[in-house]
């Protein structure tokens, strides 16, 4: 995704970070693939694939459900190290 993704675009990095944090405020601390799908427009299946391939910083619980800590996803969106 990175800095060129529509979620991140803004006048400056600080403004983009503030806008991203505000955008994510309505979501829980642990994001599911469905949440990430809403935010990115990716399909849930594609988000799960990104989780399996460790392209999104996620953990799998119970061998089925993926969760992404919200701060780590914001880092990912902003182009930081995941």
C-alpha positions in Angstrom: 0.0 0.0 0.0 2.4 2.8 1.2 2.3 6.5 1.0 0.6 6.7 -2.4 -2.5 4.9 -1.2 -5.6 7.1 -0.9 -5.9 6.5 2.8 -2.6 8.2 3.3 -2.7 11.1 0.9 -2.5 14.5 2.4 -0.5 17.7 2.4 2.3 16.4 4.7 3.3 13.3 6.6 2.1 14.8 9.9 -1.3 15.7 8.4 -1.6 12.3 6.8 -0.9 10.6 10.1 -3.5 12.7 11.9 -6.0 12.0 9.2 -5.3 8.3 9.3 -5.6 8.1 13.0 -8.9 9.9 12.9 -10.1 7.6 10.1 -9.3 4.6 12.2 -10.8 5.9 15.4 -14.2 4.2 14.7 -12.5 0.8 14.5 -11.5 -1.5 17.3 -7.9 -2.0 18.5 -7.7 -5.3 16.7 -8.8 -5.1 13.1 -10.2 -8.1 11.2 -9.8 -8.7 7.4 -13.4 -7.4 7.1 -12.4 -4.1 8.7 -9.3 -3.8 6.5 -11.5 -4.6 3.4 -13.8 -1.7 4.3 -10.8 0.6 4.7 -8.9 -0.4 1.6 -11.4 -1.7 -0.8 -9.5 -4.9 -1.1 -11.6 -8.1 -0.9 -11.6 -10.0 2.4 -10.0 -12.9 0.6 -7.1 -10.7 -0.6 -6.6 -9.3 2.9 -6.3 -12.8 4.3 -3.8 -13.6 1.6 -1.7 -10.5 2.6 -1.9 -11.7 6.2 -0.8 -15.2 5.3 2.1 -13.8 3.3 3.1 -11.5 6.2 2.6 -8.4 4.0 0.3 -7.0 6.7 1.4 -7.3 10.3 -1.2 -9.8 11.5 -1.6 -12.7 14.0 -3.8 -15.7 13.5 -5.8 -16.8 16.5 -7.2 -20.3 16.8 -5.9 -21.3 13.4 -8.6 -19.4 11.6 -9.2 -15.7 12.5 -6.7 -13.0 11.6 -6.2 -9.9 13.7 -4.1 -6.8 12.9 -3.3 -4.4 15.8 -4.6 -1.0 14.7 -1.3 0.9 15.4 0.6 -1.7 13.3 -1.8 -1.3 10.4 -1.5 2.5 10.6 2.3 2.1 10.3 1.8 -0.2 7.3 -0.5 2.2 5.6 1.9 5.1 6.2 4.7 3.1 4.6 6.6 2.3 7.9 8.3 -1.0 8.7 5.8 -3.7 9.4 
